[in-house]
């Protein structure tokens, strides 16, 4: 039984029932030249797109070809072309553009993708919410001095 067709556990059912919520732009890509995200709050559509990107990359190699093709069919509704978003950084002296690949704290608006995200990284985003100690700044806020 594959990751797409097994019955949900109790914890997965709880994740399915989570309310969608926007995340923050965080990048944790070691050994790359991609700059970090600036911690800004994302819209729900940006969050959905970045979660879909992470699911696509996280599922590569874990599914057979037919399952992966089915998954891509679902994800293309949410994931941007090229698997990333272009975000303008506002936490530097100069505003510049960075490619966004990851978010934290967001819950996808589509139940199947909430389930797949939970199966890939568990409680990671459920635990990173408004009550967590993670800093969240709006793009217009000044960088701490």
N, C-alpha and C positions, 0 to 999 in steps of 0.2 A: 504494500500500500504506500503510495507516494505522499509527499507533503501537501499536495492539492486535494487528495480525495479521502484522507482519513477523517474519522469522526472527531469533533472537537472535545477536548477534555473540559472539566469544570472551569479551570483557569482560562482556557481559550474562550469558553462561552462568556465569561466575565469580560474579556477583552472585546468580544463581539458587541457587547452591550454598552461599551464606553461611548460617551458623547464625543463627536468630532471636536477637535480644538486645534487652533493654530500653534505652531511651534516657533522656535527661534533659529536663526541661521548660525549654525556651528559647523566648522569643518575640522575633521580630524583625519587627515590623510598623511600619514608618515611617509618620509622619503620621497616627497614630491616638492615641486616649486610652487604649488598652489597656496596662496595666502589663506589665512584663517578667516572664517566668517566674523562678523562684528557683533553678534549677539542680538541683532535686531529682531523684533517681533515680525513674523511673517503673516501673510493673509492665509486663509484656509486653502485657497487654490494653489498658492506657492508651496504650502506644506504638503498638500496632496501630491503635487508634482515631484517634490524631493523625496517623499516616502516611496513613490512609485519608482524613482530612479534607484534608490537603495535596494528595493525589493528585486528589481531587475538584475542588478549586479550581484546581490546576495544569493539569488537562485541559480545563477549560471553554474553549471556543473553538477547541480543537485537534482536535476530533472532530466528525463529522457527527452529526445527531440520533440516528440508530439506534445508532451506536457509543457515544455518551454514555449513552443509555438502558441499553445492555448493561453499561457500566461502573458505572453507579449501582446496577444489580441486584447486581453483585459487591460493591460498597463498602458497601451497606446492611447487610451482614452484620457489618461491622466499625465503621463510622463512627456516632457518636452522632447522635441527632436534633438538628437545628440546626447540625451541623457543628463542635461544640466540646464540650469537657469543662469541668465546673466543678471547679476546684482550689482548695483552701484554701492561702493563702500563709502560710508560716512564717518568712519571712526579714525580717519587719517586727516592730516592737514590738507591734502588734496583729495578731491573726489575722483575715484577711479573705478573701473569695472573689474569684477572678478567673476569667475564661473562658480556657481553654487552647486554642490553635489549632495550636501547633507544638511539635516535639520535635527533638532532634539526637542523633545517635549510635545510634539504634535501627534494628534490622533487622526488618522485618515477618515474621510467622510464616507467611504464605501466599505461596508462591512467585510467583504471578502478580503480586501487589502488590509483592514485592521487585523484580521485573523492571520494573514500571511506575515505581516510585520511582527506580530506577537510570536509566531513560530520561528522567525529568524532571530530576533533579539530580545524576546521575553519582555520583562518589565521596564526595559530601558526608558521608553518614552512615557509610560504610565507614571513612573516615579519622578519624572522631571516636569513638574507642573508649576502652577502659580504658587503652591505652598512650599515648593522646594527652595533651596538656598541659591539657585543659579541666578546670576545677574541678567537682567533683561533691560536693554536700553532702546529707546526709540531712535530711528535714524537721525532725527533732528537734535538729539541731545548731544551736548559737547562731550568729547573724550575726557575721561578723568585726568586731572593734572598731577 
